[in-house]
Amino acid sequence: MPFKRQIASMSRSFTARLENEGSSVGEKETDMNAKYRNRLPQLHGKQCLSDGGLETHLIFNEGFDLPMFAAFTLLQEDAGRQALDRYMRRFADIALRDGRGLILDTPTWRASARWAKDIEISIDTLARLHSEAVDRLHALRADLETPASPFVVNGVIGPQDDGYNPQAFMTSDEAQTYHSQQVDWFAALDVDMISAITMTYVDEAIGITNACADVQIPVVISFTVETDGRLPSGQQLGEAIEQVDAQSVHNPAYYMINCAHPDHFANVLADNPAWLSRVMGVRANASRMSHDELDAAEELDEGNPQELGGQYRQLARSFPNLTVMGGCCGTDHRHIDAISRACLHADATAA
């Protein structure tokens, strides 16, 4: 069977099991609704935080071995599950302290079929680990969420190829078929939204957007940029955003920028272009290194949390639609704490 048809078949099979077998996932779909799917608080003026650089923190600060940066593999062992819970609770504490919302990301950036095959994880195991990831975030929300701090459960999808220097490119139709597997799982598992993180070229972003439209779940597209502010594909950020909006069945809920230092993209935001209103989130690196330099680094460049917080404050002044603030490579709870303190201000509207 061709690979694309195989992926589509496996996705339909998993969804059918959820509906027909009365599994724990199916029961959860009935008992635990996608609380914010039809009204994301960050779209209604609520300032929200996200976590930081999960994979770099786990590798460099906690000493875990993550094959191919696949943090979801930690869900297979008690120590890994405890580390993931401990990690996310640190960001929950910051959000609760400052009265902000929190985007609860699943550790599934590397959890699509290509990467699972490369690290020899079966599709059945992959499906189970997606369920485990979402279930743990639902439990954390039930335990800690307050009216002042809504916790949004976010299913994370990463690129099918390398997140810095892709060598294989899909058409939008191929990307839609490939990523529909994770999208369908997340939709059945009652996440509030899906985010495609570290997108490097526009066709993959369009495919993911259309896959989410098929199951009527809001999606966020987060592009990464090089030191010149352009996507790794060479396309200008604004052109990529406009193309996705123009060619998708339904537009993404909003866009983000991630895995780049603010110095790398501040210049493309400076003139307040029309497309800037579509950018509502930033998850910046603490390091000013290029992607090539980060890829070759043997030590973690943590940057300066206070300096990064000040740069976020400047970004927030540049475009008032910035409602989601978090980190990427090299950042942890210290950076998010500094960002939240630096940018703390009243919500644009009541949540």
Buried (B, 14 or more C-beta within 10 A) or exposed (E): EEEBEEBBEBBEEBBEBBEEEEBEBBEBBEEBEBBBBEEBBBBBBBBBBBBBBBBBBBBBEBEBEBEEBBBBBBBEEEEBBEBBEEBBEBBBBBBBEBBBBBBBBBBBBBBBBBBBEEEEBEBEBBBBBBBBBBBBBBEBBEEBBEEBBBBBBBBBBBBBBBBBEBEEBBEBEBBBBBBBBBBBBBBBBBBBBBBBBBBBBBBBBBBBBBBBBBBEBBBBBBBBBBBEBBBBBEBBBBEBBBBBBEBBEBBBBBBBBBBBBBEBBBEBBEEEBEBBEBBBBBBBBBBBBBBEEBEEBEEBBBBEBBBBBBBBBEBBEEBEBBBBBBBBBBBBBBBBBBBBBBBEEEBEEEB
